[in-house]
Amino acid sequence: MNKIAAVAGLVVVAAFGGPTAAGDGFEQHEVSKEQYQTLIAQCRYANTGKARAECRAEVRARYRIGKTDTTLDCRTYSGISVCGTLKLSRAERECTQDSTDQGLSFRRAEVECYVLV
């Protein structure tokens, strides 16, 4: 019974973004305060309330504020800043493909379609 309670406790801590047991293969990724704010802010462009909440929860679970991560792919197009890999809907992926077919760079098309579609 104690083992079940301990495992349940770890699951609850992990679900709410707390530290997890060593050796579980998961470690929060350190990013600057600005990068973290960009990651949280870009969630406002997710298509549904549920998707926005999931996006913010994923950012909180995956990232923590610390040193700047120079390998994190952050970019700004049309005044919109985003970092990391964007989870695009099918419509957003189609928009990105159409835009690149018309000569827009993939990175710009991805950001603009994520925000506008």
C-alpha positions as a Markdown table, in Angstrom:
| # | Residue | x | y | z |
|---|---|---|---|---|
| 1 | Met | 0.0 | 0.0 | 0.0 |
| 2 | Asn | 2.9 | 2.4 | 0.8 |
| 3 | Lys | 4.3 | 1.7 | -2.7 |
| 4 | Ile | 1.0 | 2.7 | -4.3 |
| 5 | Ala | 0.9 | 5.9 | -2.3 |
| 6 | Ala | 4.5 | 6.8 | -3.2 |
| 7 | Val | 3.9 | 6.2 | -6.9 |
| 8 | Ala | 0.6 | 8.2 | -6.7 |
| 9 | Gly | 2.5 | 11.0 | -5.0 |
| 10 | Leu | 5.1 | 11.1 | -7.8 |
| 11 | Val | 2.4 | 11.2 | -10.4 |
| 12 | Val | 0.7 | 14.1 | -8.8 |
| 13 | Val | 4.0 | 16.0 | -8.4 |
| 14 | Ala | 4.9 | 15.4 | -12.0 |
| 15 | Ala | 1.5 | 16.4 | -13.3 |
| 16 | Phe | 1.7 | 19.7 | -11.5 |
| 17 | Gly | 5.1 | 20.6 | -12.9 |
| 18 | Gly | 7.1 | 19.7 | -9.8 |
| 19 | Pro | 10.5 | 17.9 | -9.7 |
| 20 | Thr | 10.4 | 14.3 | -10.6 |
| 21 | Ala | 12.4 | 11.3 | -9.4 |
| 22 | Ala | 16.0 | 11.1 | -10.6 |
| 23 | Gly | 16.6 | 8.8 | -13.5 |
| 24 | Asp | 13.1 | 8.9 | -14.9 |
| 25 | Gly | 14.4 | 10.4 | -18.2 |
| 26 | Phe | 12.6 | 13.8 | -17.7 |
| 27 | Glu | 14.4 | 16.9 | -16.7 |
| 28 | Gln | 13.1 | 20.5 | -17.2 |
| 29 | His | 14.9 | 22.4 | -19.9 |
| 30 | Glu | 16.5 | 25.7 | -18.7 |
| 31 | Val | 15.6 | 28.8 | -20.7 |
| 32 | Ser | 15.9 | 32.6 | -20.0 |
| 33 | Lys | 13.0 | 34.5 | -18.5 |
| 34 | Glu | 12.4 | 36.2 | -21.9 |
| 35 | Gln | 12.3 | 32.8 | -23.7 |
| 36 | Tyr | 10.0 | 31.4 | -21.0 |
| 37 | Gln | 7.6 | 34.3 | -21.4 |
| 38 | Thr | 7.6 | 33.9 | -25.1 |
| 39 | Leu | 6.8 | 30.2 | -24.8 |
| 40 | Ile | 3.9 | 30.9 | -22.4 |
| 41 | Ala | 2.7 | 33.9 | -24.5 |
| 42 | Gln | 2.6 | 31.9 | -27.8 |
| 43 | Cys | 0.0 | 29.6 | -26.2 |
| 44 | Arg | -2.6 | 32.3 | -26.7 |
| 45 | Tyr | -2.6 | 31.5 | -30.4 |
| 46 | Ala | -3.7 | 27.8 | -29.9 |
| 47 | Asn | -7.1 | 27.3 | -31.5 |
| 48 | Thr | -9.2 | 26.3 | -28.5 |
| 49 | Gly | -9.3 | 27.0 | -24.8 |
| 50 | Lys | -8.4 | 23.4 | -24.1 |
| 51 | Ala | -5.4 | 23.6 | -26.4 |
| 52 | Arg | -4.3 | 26.9 | -24.8 |
| 53 | Ala | -4.4 | 25.4 | -21.4 |
| 54 | Glu | -2.6 | 22.3 | -22.5 |
| 55 | Cys | 0.1 | 24.4 | -24.2 |
| 56 | Arg | 0.7 | 26.4 | -21.0 |
| 57 | Ala | 0.8 | 23.3 | -18.9 |
| 58 | Glu | 3.3 | 21.7 | -21.2 |
| 59 | Val | 5.5 | 24.8 | -21.1 |
| 60 | Arg | 5.4 | 24.8 | -17.3 |
| 61 | Ala | 6.2 | 21.1 | -17.2 |
| 62 | Arg | 9.0 | 21.2 | -19.8 |
| 63 | Tyr | 10.8 | 24.5 | -19.1 |
| 64 | Arg | 12.2 | 26.4 | -16.1 |
| 65 | Ile | 13.7 | 29.9 | -15.9 |
| 66 | Gly | 17.5 | 29.9 | -15.8 |
| 67 | Lys | 20.2 | 30.6 | -18.4 |
| 68 | Thr | 19.4 | 31.5 | -22.0 |
| 69 | Asp | 19.2 | 28.5 | -24.3 |
| 70 | Thr | 21.0 | 29.5 | -27.4 |
| 71 | Thr | 19.8 | 26.3 | -29.2 |
| 72 | Leu | 16.1 | 27.1 | -28.7 |
| 73 | Asp | 14.6 | 28.1 | -32.0 |
| 74 | Cys | 13.1 | 31.5 | -31.3 |
| 75 | Arg | 11.9 | 33.7 | -34.1 |
| 76 | Thr | 9.8 | 36.8 | -34.8 |
| 77 | Tyr | 7.8 | 37.5 | -37.9 |
| 78 | Ser | 5.1 | 40.2 | -38.4 |
| 79 | Gly | 5.7 | 41.3 | -34.8 |
| 80 | Ile | 4.9 | 37.8 | -33.3 |
| 81 | Ser | 7.6 | 36.0 | -31.4 |
| 82 | Val | 7.6 | 32.2 | -30.9 |
| 83 | Cys | 10.1 | 29.7 | -29.6 |
| 84 | Gly | 10.4 | 25.9 | -30.1 |
| 85 | Thr | 8.4 | 23.6 | -32.2 |
| 86 | Leu | 4.8 | 24.7 | -32.9 |
| 87 | Lys | 2.0 | 22.2 | -32.7 |
| 88 | Leu | 0.0 | 23.0 | -35.8 |
| 89 | Ser | -3.5 | 22.0 | -36.6 |
| 90 | Arg | -4.2 | 20.4 | -39.9 |
| 91 | Ala | -5.6 | 23.7 | -41.3 |
| 92 | Glu | -2.4 | 25.4 | -40.1 |
| 93 | Arg | -0.2 | 22.8 | -41.7 |
| 94 | Glu | -2.2 | 23.2 | -45.0 |
| 95 | Cys | -1.8 | 27.0 | -44.7 |
| 96 | Thr | 2.0 | 26.6 | -44.2 |
| 97 | Gln | 2.3 | 24.3 | -47.2 |
| 98 | Asp | 0.2 | 26.7 | -49.4 |
| 99 | Ser | 2.3 | 29.7 | -48.2 |
| 100 | Thr | 5.6 | 27.9 | -48.9 |
| 101 | Asp | 4.3 | 26.8 | -52.3 |
| 102 | Gln | 3.8 | 30.5 | -53.0 |
| 103 | Gly | 7.4 | 31.4 | -52.0 |
| 104 | Leu | 7.2 | 32.3 | -48.3 |
| 105 | Ser | 9.9 | 30.8 | -46.2 |
| 106 | Phe | 8.8 | 27.8 | -44.1 |
| 107 | Arg | 9.7 | 29.5 | -40.8 |
| 108 | Arg | 7.7 | 32.6 | -41.6 |
| 109 | Ala | 4.7 | 30.7 | -43.0 |
| 110 | Glu | 4.6 | 28.5 | -39.9 |
| 111 | Val | 4.5 | 31.4 | -37.5 |
| 112 | Glu | 1.9 | 33.4 | -39.6 |
| 113 | Cys | -0.3 | 30.4 | -40.1 |
| 114 | Tyr | -0.1 | 29.5 | -36.4 |
| 115 | Val | -1.3 | 33.0 | -35.5 |
| 116 | Leu | -3.8 | 33.7 | -38.2 |
| 117 | Val | -5.5 | 30.3 | -38.9 |
